[in-house]
Amino acid sequence: MMSSLRLENISKQFEGSMAVNNLSLEIADGEFLVLVGPSGCGKSTLLRLLAGLEQVTEGRILQAGTDITALEPRERNFSMIFQNYALFPHMTVEQNITFGMRMRNEPKSKHRARVDRVADLLQLGELLNRKPGKLSGGQRQRVAMARAIVRDPKLFLMDEPLSNLDARLRTEVRDGIMTLHQQLKTSTVYVTHDQMEAMTMADRIAVLNKGHLQQIGAPQTLYAHPANLFVAGFIGTPAMNIFKLPCRDGVVMVGNQAVNLPDTAHARQLTEVYLGIRPEHIDDSSAYRDPGNPGERLHLEASLTYCELLGADYLNHAQSPLGALRYLRENRGNAPQANQQVSLSFSLHDIHLFSGQNQQNLH
Ligand code: ATP
């Protein structure tokens, strides 16, 4: 894996707060990396550090082995796309796209071929002579992207480029970004607070919380093997059910069934664990057809509190001996009733166990 960019122990301290805390990661050549995390976790700061718009307090940024930590933004040849795409209102789409090239006094002969290529990629051909005021929000965002890619940068930095668009346009522009990425294969760092967006777009996702990198990996890895309780709760919709349960000598009781924790010195001395189970991994008696090996399933009697129709599924909310939980049940035309008793079960293979002490995955 050739690394196009490498962050080594990056920290950024603002007065009173560590926005990014001792963070290291690599971005592979051609990779689409998504930074995700809740508001204030340091995503935008990290992107601005990459762009050179902020200076690191500590650490190094290397591009293809060269230290670029001290370089000015324009010396980095990265292109940044913001959520507030500022187009010049008095210029046509074409003039907006070529603005940077004209500022750099690049020969006009180069413009035409490049403009045609990006206009083609982003389906802007018909709009080149229009002014931004006569464009839809999605079209304006595509122009902003065209302006960013026409430079042929080494890296794209995108800060929530979909966040100001309505639901339909989000899909349209998202598809545009993905098509573009497939064609250009330019390494991209994309920031969002929306984990669904991260799951659908990323080659790898980096989850941040309070300036710390929590986990980095393929979407499926984060979903199936969350490194800690934070990632478990953040990745996946609807969110994982998490119960804090007492445990002793490496054994936790789930209802009236004993479950062994992984056999480690750390697990044996714990008095509390967090047990996680995703809503899509819980079956109710009506849906569950394959008894499998009964020893490998956990059972809970529960009472429905309310049910949300999502379309193909209901999201059922229930009260169980472990606490309130949510699970998905296929919509087969008959609406589940509040107060209905349900026998729930889930496979031992689908549970996640986290330390009550340090919240790390026990596996
Ligand atoms: P959001 O999703 O809300 O944009 P974010 O994850 O992008 O959040 P950042 O904008 O990177 O978060 O902010 C991280 C932390 O650094 C926050 O606590 C923020 O208040 C602080 N911060 C960011 N910029 C500055 C600044 N220029 N001066 C002081 N503190 C700052």
Residues whose N, C-alpha, C, O or C-beta is under 5 A from the ligand:
A	BS01	ATP	F14 S17 A19 P38 S39 G40 C41 G42 K43 S44 T45 L46 H193
